[in-house]
């Protein structure tokens, strides 16, 4: 919910299936509910909310994968190319469970559980 729905089009144009939470769930849903649905549907969570990585660290879960984007300008036209490249480069790791953080200057990937 914290990223623009414009990301759906950008991710799909990059070859990824994507949905915005507002089209599949309650906008007031707890982060845990979003994580549970992503795990159930074999999806990853794409966000800039740090709570998702905190939950994964506290629970020791091995999935779902979470991709966090960080920075001042989080619009797809600004950082979309970097995100698509990172998703392609690390798709196998993300399938098995990872936390990936992408910002304007760096990319970090940690395998789950944290």
Residue pairs with C-beta under 8 A, 6 or more apart in sequence:
1 20
1 21
1 22
1 27
2 47
2 48
2 49
3 20
3 46
3 47
3 48
3 69
3 74
4 74
4 75
4 76
5 20
5 22
6 75
6 76
7 18
7 20
7 46
7 76
7 80
8 18
8 19
8 20
9 76
10 76
10 80
10 83
10 84
11 17
11 18
11 46
11 83
11 84
11 87
12 18
14 80
14 83
14 84
14 87
14 88
15 84
15 88
16 84
16 87
18 46
21 27
21 29
21 34
24 37
25 33
25 34
25 37
26 33
31 49
31 51
31 52
31 55
32 55
34 45
34 52
35 45
35 52
35 55
35 56
35 61
35 64
35 66
37 43
38 44
38 45
38 64
39 61
39 63
39 64
42 64
43 64
44 64
44 65
44 66
44 67
44 94
45 52
45 64
45 65
45 66
45 67
46 67
46 69
47 66
47 67
47 68
47 69
48 68
48 69
48 70
48 74
49 68
50 68
52 66
52 68
53 66
53 68
53 99
53 101
53 114
55 61
56 66
56 99
56 112
56 113
56 114
57 114
60 113
60 114
61 112
61 113
62 97
62 112
62 113
63 97
63 112
64 97
65 94
65 95
65 97
65 98
65 99
65 100
65 112
66 99
66 100
67 83
67 86
67 87
67 94
67 100
67 101
67 102
68 99
68 100
68 101
68 102
69 79
69 83
69 101
69 102
69 103
70 101
70 102
70 103
71 78
71 79
71 103
71 104
73 79
73 104
76 83
79 102
79 103
79 104
82 102
82 104
82 107
83 102
86 100
86 102
86 107
87 94
90 98
90 100
90 109
93 100
93 109
93 111
94 100
96 111
97 111
97 112
97 113
98 109
98 110
98 111
98 112
99 109
99 110
99 112
99 114
100 107
100 108
100 109
100 110
101 107
101 108
101 109
